[in-house]
Amino acid sequence: MKISVLIPCYNEEKTITQCIESCLKQTRKIDQIIIVDDSSTDNSPQILKKLNKKPVKVVRTPKNTGNKSYAQEYGLQFITGDIFVTVDADTLLAPNFIEYIERDFQNPKIQAVAGYIKSLKHNWLTACREIDYVIGQDIHKLAQAKLNALMVIPGCGGAFRTNIFRKYISFDHDTLTEDLDFTYKLYKNNFKIIYNKKAVVYTQDPATLHSYINQMRRWIGGGWQNLIKHWQVVLKHPGHALEISLIYFEGLISGVLFFVLPFINIFYFVSFLIGYAIAAFIAGIYSLFRRKRFDLILFAPLFPFILVLNSWIFLEQFIKEVILRKKNLVWFKPERRTI
């Protein structure tokens, strides 16, 4: 089995070296690493020039595409592996990531694998995101896997059979979340996706509210876009219908409660917030034991603020994408920090 890694890169001088090093230090050697330089204007081309030796191959787009999925599509033509892994330029692979991926694909029935994401430690905002990851992956995603209804194969740590991807998945560039689009297409063709909690990647999450809001707008807006695009897949799979109902209806109800309840009854609203705060503290304790990170319990009281913010963005994107049909396809590139 030959395994390739595909990494899109645009102005990633702060992180690309560490990302590639994490690929080169795998317990199971990677056969090919394709770096797609999307016509970077910083020092990325000079850095990549030094790293351009086997198994690393650097390719450069004729001009900047302005979108991660276009860069990935350009790089896919150079992939020679039976399996290819999608990795973001700000992401580090755990040393045994490829080893676990290879074991999964020994089963010929498996066509794609979703990895497990951990957030690189930085500040209170990334700590809240890590709490969100723990809840989302250790509870929700585990349940989704049992129902054969994984919501998304993460773009920073997902793996696919190359021949299946080229024939059935490909790139449409018509949503903001290409990884979610890939997942829906796999289920549309009745392919098997598994979730491996041992295949860990460490990603760099937004450290400022401005970057966080823009990223959440892309994720949630892309979620609505994909739901509209793939509603038939949801109806076809009972597990998906259940998950979508729980996630999207809960999001809408929470959004309405947060912004309507204060005008109805302030006492109920305060009680609602206190309940959220208690739930956040419990989530922080659980995350502390799961990650062995004391900062998660320290910043857990701020987690309700993030939930309120997420609810607002969820409601905002519902109005924009579903009601007004103002489809947004402008890609937002988050700010990077040196790893």
Secondary structure in CASP SS format (residue, H / E / C, confidence):
PFRMAT SS
TARGET T0000
AUTHOR 0000-0000-0000
METHOD secondary structure of the structure
MODEL  1
M C 1.00
K C 1.00
I E 1.00
S E 1.00
V E 1.00
L E 1.00
I E 1.00
P E 1.00
C E 1.00
Y C 1.00
N C 1.00
E C 1.00
E C 1.00
K C 1.00
T C 1.00
I H 1.00
T H 1.00
Q H 1.00
C H 1.00
I H 1.00
E H 1.00
S H 1.00
C H 1.00
L H 1.00
K C 1.00
Q C 1.00
T C 1.00
R C 1.00
K C 1.00
I C 1.00
D C 1.00
Q E 1.00
I E 1.00
I E 1.00
I E 1.00
V E 1.00
D E 1.00
D C 1.00
S C 1.00
S C 1.00
T C 1.00
D C 1.00
N C 1.00
S H 1.00
P H 1.00
Q H 1.00
I H 1.00
L H 1.00
K H 1.00
K H 1.00
L H 1.00
N C 1.00
K C 1.00
K C 1.00
P C 1.00
V E 1.00
K E 1.00
V E 1.00
V E 1.00
R E 1.00
T C 1.00
P C 1.00
K C 1.00
N C 1.00
T C 1.00
G C 1.00
N C 1.00
K H 1.00
S H 1.00
Y H 1.00
A H 1.00
Q H 1.00
E H 1.00
Y H 1.00
G H 1.00
L H 1.00
Q C 1.00
F C 1.00
I C 1.00
T C 1.00
G C 1.00
D C 1.00
I E 1.00
F E 1.00
V E 1.00
T E 1.00
V C 1.00
D C 1.00
A C 1.00
D C 1.00
T C 1.00
L E 1.00
L E 1.00
A C 1.00
P C 1.00
N C 1.00
F H 1.00
I H 1.00
E H 1.00
Y H 1.00
I H 1.00
E H 1.00
R H 1.00
D H 1.00
F C 1.00
Q C 1.00
N C 1.00
P C 1.00
K C 1.00
I E 1.00
Q E 1.00
A E 1.00
V E 1.00
A E 1.00
G E 1.00
Y E 1.00
I E 1.00
K E 1.00
S E 1.00
L C 1.00
K C 1.00
H C 1.00
N C 1.00
W H 1.00
L H 1.00
T H 1.00
A H 1.00
C H 1.00
R H 1.00
E H 1.00
I H 1.00
D H 1.00
Y H 1.00
V H 1.00
I H 1.00
G H 1.00
Q H 1.00
D H 1.00
I H 1.00
H H 1.00
K H 1.00
L H 1.00
A H 1.00
Q H 1.00
A H 1.00
K H 1.00
L C 1.00
N C 1.00
A C 1.00
L C 1.00
M C 1.00
V C 1.00
I C 1.00
P C 1.00
G C 1.00
C C 1.00
G C 1.00
G E 1.00
A E 1.00
F E 1.00
R E 1.00
T H 1.00
N H 1.00
I H 1.00
F H 1.00
R H 1.00
K H 1.00
Y H 1.00
I H 1.00
S C 1.00
F C 1.00
D C 1.00
H C 1.00
D C 1.00
T C 1.00
L C 1.00
T C 1.00
E H 1.00
D H 1.00
L H 1.00
D H 1.00
F H 1.00
T H 1.00
Y H 1.00
K H 1.00
L H 1.00
Y H 1.00
K H 1.00
N C 1.00
N C 1.00
F C 1.00
K E 1.00
I E 1.00
I E 1.00
Y E 1.00
N E 1.00
K E 1.00
K E 1.00
A E 1.00
V E 1.00
V E 1.00
Y E 1.00
T E 1.00
Q C 1.00
D C 1.00
P C 1.00
A C 1.00
T C 1.00
L H 1.00
H H 1.00
S H 1.00
Y H 1.00
I H 1.00
N H 1.00
Q H 1.00
M H 1.00
R H 1.00
R H 1.00
W H 1.00
I H 1.00
G H 1.00
G H 1.00
G H 1.00
W H 1.00
Q H 1.00
N H 1.00
L H 1.00
I H 1.00
K H 1.00
H C 1.00
W H 1.00
Q H 1.00
V H 1.00
V H 1.00
L H 1.00
K H 1.00
H C 1.00
P H 1.00
G H 1.00
H H 1.00
A H 1.00
L H 1.00
E H 1.00
I H 1.00
S H 1.00
L H 1.00
I H 1.00
Y H 1.00
F H 1.00
E H 1.00
G H 1.00
L H 1.00
I H 1.00
S H 1.00
G H 1.00
V H 1.00
L H 1.00
F H 1.00
F H 1.00
V H 1.00
L H 1.00
P H 1.00
F H 1.00
I H 1.00
N C 1.00
I H 1.00
F H 1.00
Y H 1.00
F H 1.00
V H 1.00
S H 1.00
F H 1.00
L H 1.00
I H 1.00
G H 1.00
Y H 1.00
A H 1.00
I H 1.00
A H 1.00
A H 1.00
F H 1.00
I H 1.00
A H 1.00
G H 1.00
I H 1.00
Y H 1.00
S H 1.00
L H 1.00
F H 1.00
R H 1.00
R H 1.00
K C 1.00
R C 1.00
F H 1.00
D H 1.00
L H 1.00
I H 1.00
L H 1.00
F C 1.00
A H 1.00
P H 1.00
L H 1.00
F H 1.00
P H 1.00
F H 1.00
I H 1.00
L H 1.00
V H 1.00
L H 1.00
N H 1.00
S H 1.00
W H 1.00
I H 1.00
F H 1.00
L H 1.00
E H 1.00
Q H 1.00
F H 1.00
I H 1.00
K H 1.00
E H 1.00
V H 1.00
I H 1.00
L C 1.00
R C 1.00
K C 1.00
K C 1.00
N C 1.00
L C 1.00
V C 1.00
W C 1.00
F C 1.00
K C 1.00
P C 1.00
E C 1.00
R C 1.00
R C 1.00
T C 1.00
I C 1.00
END
